[in-house]
């Protein structure tokens, strides 16, 4: 299992994380955690971004035959994204969440916590990527919990991660890596 976890790309980034301790039975009732009260807009931007990426292939095919139609459709997509971002910015609840430096991979995440959480505990997780104002609701299981500088470092393996959520995490990791490479290149030149 430890080997499997390390097969994923891992990044460090600033993300807001909230969690609730749950039972295994609670986790089996729904693929997406229902333990958090979130507005319908919480996952909207994420869903729209997924739809946009799903349509990219079709848009490229249209662009080959009808560039002006493709340009128009891309413009409409940009408008929808702008509206969704405005709604998400005004609606995503950050007051109870503080962004912190976390370690993230497609297999799980680690974050700092005020309390120790026992090993093998199941968690419902609310993860908010502040840069994109997109959020995820996920399940995980605690793999490690250790004290570090007066706080606890909690390592969580995602459990029963929906493919759409895995893709969002993967894209966030790739975009963070690309941004870091760009910063390094800018510093070199």
C-alpha positions in Angstrom: 0.0 0.0 0.0 2.8 2.4 0.9 4.4 1.8 -2.5 1.1 2.4 -4.3 0.7 5.8 -2.6 4.1 6.9 -3.7 3.4 6.2 -7.4 1.4 9.4 -7.7 2.8 12.9 -8.4 2.8 14.9 -5.2 2.7 18.7 -4.8 2.6 21.2 -2.0 0.1 23.9 -2.4 -2.2 26.2 -0.5 -5.7 24.7 -0.1 -8.5 25.1 2.4 -9.5 21.8 4.1 -12.3 20.9 6.4 -13.1 17.5 7.7 -15.6 15.5 9.8 -15.0 12.2 11.4 -17.4 9.6 10.1 -18.1 5.9 10.4 -17.5 3.4 7.6 -21.3 3.0 7.4 -21.8 6.7 6.7 -19.3 6.5 3.9 -21.1 3.6 2.2 -24.4 5.5 1.9 -23.2 8.0 -0.7 -20.3 8.4 -3.1 -20.1 12.1 -2.1 -20.0 13.2 1.5 -23.3 14.7 2.8 -21.9 15.8 6.1 -21.2 19.3 5.0 -23.9 21.9 4.4 -22.9 23.4 1.1 -24.9 25.5 -1.3 -25.8 24.2 -4.7 -23.1 26.5 -6.1 -20.2 24.9 -4.2 -19.6 22.3 -6.8 -20.9 24.3 -9.8 -17.7 25.7 -11.0 -16.0 22.3 -10.8 -18.8 20.7 -12.7 -18.7 23.4 -15.4 -15.0 23.0 -15.8 -15.4 19.3 -16.2 -18.1 19.8 -18.9 -15.8 22.3 -20.6 -12.9 19.8 -20.7 -15.2 17.1 -21.9 -16.3 19.3 -24.8 -12.7 20.3 -25.8 -12.4 17.4 -28.2 -15.7 18.3 -30.0 -14.7 22.0 -30.1 -11.4 21.1 -31.8 -13.2 19.0 -34.4 -15.6 21.9 -35.1 -12.7 24.3 -35.3 -11.2 22.2 -38.1 -14.3 22.7 -40.3 -15.9 25.9 -39.0 -13.3 28.1 -37.2 -15.8 31.0 -36.7 -18.4 28.7 -35.1 -15.7 27.2 -32.8 -14.6 30.8 -31.8 -18.2 31.7 -31.0 -18.7 28.5 -28.9 -15.4 29.2 -27.1 -16.6 32.7 -26.3 -19.8 31.4 -24.9 -17.9 28.9 -22.8 -15.7 31.8 -21.5 -18.9 33.8 -20.5 -20.3 30.8 -18.7 -17.0 30.4 -16.8 -16.9 34.1 -15.9 -20.5 33.9 -14.5 -19.7 30.7 -12.6 -16.6 32.2 -11.1 -18.5 35.3 -10.0 -21.1 33.1 -8.3 -18.5 30.8 -6.8 -16.5 33.7 -5.4 -19.5 35.2 -3.7 -20.9 31.9 -2.5 -18.0 29.6 -1.5 -17.8 29.7 2.3 -14.3 30.5 3.4 -15.1 32.0 6.8 -14.7 28.6 8.5 -11.8 27.5 6.4 -8.3 28.6 6.4 -6.0 27.9 3.5 -2.9 26.0 4.6 0.1 24.4 2.9 -0.8 20.8 2.2 0.7 17.9 0.4 -1.6 16.6 -2.3 -1.6 13.6 -4.8 -4.2 11.7 -6.6 -4.0 9.1 -3.8 -4.5 11.5 -0.8 -3.4 14.5 1.1 -1.7 15.5 4.3 -2.7 18.6 6.3 -2.1 20.2 9.7 -4.7 19.8 12.4 -5.2 21.0 15.9 -6.2 17.5 17.2 -4.8 14.0 16.8 -7.0 11.8 14.7 -6.6 8.0 15.3 -5.2 5.8 12.5 -7.8 4.2 10.2 -10.4 6.8 11.1 -12.7 7.6 8.2 -13.1 11.3 7.2 -15.5 13.3 5.1 -13.3 16.0 3.5 -14.2 19.4 2.0 -11.4 20.7 -0.1 -11.5 24.2 -1.7 -8.9 25.4 -4.2 -8.9 29.1 -3.6 -7.2 30.0 -6.9 -10.0 28.5 -9.0 -12.8 28.7 -6.4 -13.6 25.1 -7.1 -14.3 22.6 -4.4 -14.5 18.9 -3.8 -16.3 16.7 -1.3 -14.3 13.5 -0.7 -13.9 10.5 1.6 -10.6 9.4 3.1 -9.0 7.2 5.7 -6.3 8.4 8.1 -3.0 6.6 7.4 -0.8 8.6 9.8 -1.2 11.2 12.5 1.8 12.6 14.2 2.6 15.7 16.3 4.8 18.3 14.6 5.5 21.8 16.1 2.5 21.7 18.4 0.1 20.6 15.6 -0.8 17.3 14.2 0.2 16.3 10.6 -2.6 14.1 9.3 -2.1 11.9 6.3 -5.2 10.8 4.5 -5.7 8.2 1.7 -8.7 9.0 -0.6 -11.3 6.2 -0.5 -13.7 5.5 -3.3 -12.6 8.6 -5.2 -15.0 9.3 -8.1 -13.2 9.5 -11.4 -14.3 13.1 -11.9 -12.8 14.1 -8.6 -9.6 12.3 -9.4 -9.4 14.2 -12.7 -9.8 17.5 -10.9 -7.1 16.7 -8.4 -4.8 15.6 -11.3 -5.4 18.8 -13.2 -4.8 20.9 -10.1 -1.5 19.1 -9.6 -0.5 19.5 -13.3 -1.4 23.2 -13.3 0.6 23.8 -10.0 3.6 22.0 -11.5 3.4 24.0 -14.7 3.1 27.3 -12.7 6.2 26.3 -10.6 8.2 25.4 -13.7 7.2 28.8 -15.3 8.3 30.6 -12.1 11.7 28.8 -12.2 12.2 29.7 -15.9 11.3 33.3 -15.2 13.8 33.5 -12.4 16.5 32.0 -14.6 16.1 34.5 -17.4 
